Amino acid sequence: MQDMQHTSSAFAQDLADLQMNVVRLGMLASRQLNACLRAMSDFQAGQVDRLIEQDVELDNLQNVIDERVLSIITMRAPRADDLRLVVTAARVASDLERVGDYARNIAKRTSAVMDGAGDAKMPWDALIEIGTLVASMIDDVLDAYQQGDLEAAQAVRNSDIHVDKLNTGFMKSVIKMMEDDKVSALDGTHLIFMSKNLERIGDYTTSIAEQIHFIETGTQPDGDRPKADGTSVLSSL
Amino acid sequence: MNEVATPAGLESGALPMDTVGNVYVESPRITARNVDVYYGDKKAIDGVTLDIAEKQVISFIGPSGCGKSTFLRALNRMNDTIDICRMEGEIKLDGEDIYAPHIDVVPLRARVGMVFQKPNPFPKSIYDNVAYGPRIHGLATNRAELDDIVTQSLERAGLWDEVKDRLTQPGTGLSGGQQQRLCIARTIAVSPEVILMDEPCSALDPIATAKIEELIHELSNQFTIVIVTHSMQQAARVSNRTAYFHLGKLVEVGETGEIFSNPSHEMTRNYITGRFG
């Protein structure tokens, strides 16, 4: 889009503030996830307790964004790409809030596994690998959102297939570990859920990438979203 | 790149485009082809081609001086009343060239009626305001027929219940919104095929505006309606298609929902999002 100034500077400021709040929400969600990954890496279950409490910040900011969306629609009657930006902000905020929820759930499970695993060796590195990929997708999609960068958004969308593959592989390996009694059924279940939560965060991030496409073009991206999640049809290892 | 002469009050500029969107429709009531309109040496409308569909509402939008009212007035030869105004190109109503030498503008303007920005009832009774057109066009052979036309026109204009007990009182005594609906009743009393509306709500309050918009919606079942409006909200609410004019050119035309949610031309987008400098 050509960056021509709004005749109403107050309207332009409203749009800029809205976009900034969405990015702030994304940064909070990203902080939650990265802190989880650090806790796994450092074997410090205590680090995640604070994260669980911080989730309320995301909820509050999402409410602020929803209120601003309603206010702008009511007061400014946005049209065309302005309208798409405003309407999409609510959806992107909802996606990011869900990212925060999943990160919080991962944090709880991280704490539970670390508290209960004793000396058992957990596949933290494999989980951190998935988490790192997902965290970089969130950072990239927030940059793409701020810049209106279609190419970067498409790259994020294409990355999701790698998350799916890693998640499928992780699930298989944890089931094998459970069969071999290397991890308990309880810990194994936690680990599978953690990986699945990361996969879902990847899906939400991909959804945001698709929203960027819609904001910029007024259309949905061509073609089906690349998928490689084999967990739901897994019949053997 | 076509160099465009400058409508009064606007800076000159070269416009690089032809019209974006489909200017043609399947069953047009009016067809305009390569229409130029000049005020003296000034070209106010430049090469506009557009179909206007039967029983649909089309809105003309654009900044002041873009030529939307000039083009609207070309559709029933109202510009003929301006000495220095001349038109080139072709405008047909139901396939008949309205600028052909044999065309009488009086019956033409009955077929293509017009409602103006400011309500302009005649200084006559409410009844006579509506009866005036049918009388001069000989549409009623007796008083009973005339009464029927007046009653039906006022009903279709949504005014009957408000004025049925005071038909002999002056039309000028009504409120602004009622006067505008009276003017619409007067227009439809002669059974036009097309109704042109030049900013019909710009002098009305929001309630009166809502009533006129509802009326436009109802009348579109029977009439082809062309409306010039500065209110993009109004264009979005009342019209099936929207046409954006700029510096005398038809920049873009399309389904109203598409124009306001995802316009194809950058100039349309800049205008409807308030980025017109």
Interface residues (C-beta under 8 A of the other chain):
Chain A: M1 Q2 M4 Q5 H6 T7 S8 F11 A77 P78 R79 A80 D81 D82 L83 R84 G218 T219
Chain B: M232 Q233 A236 F260 S261 N262 P263 E266 R269 N270 I272 T273 G274 R275 F276 G277
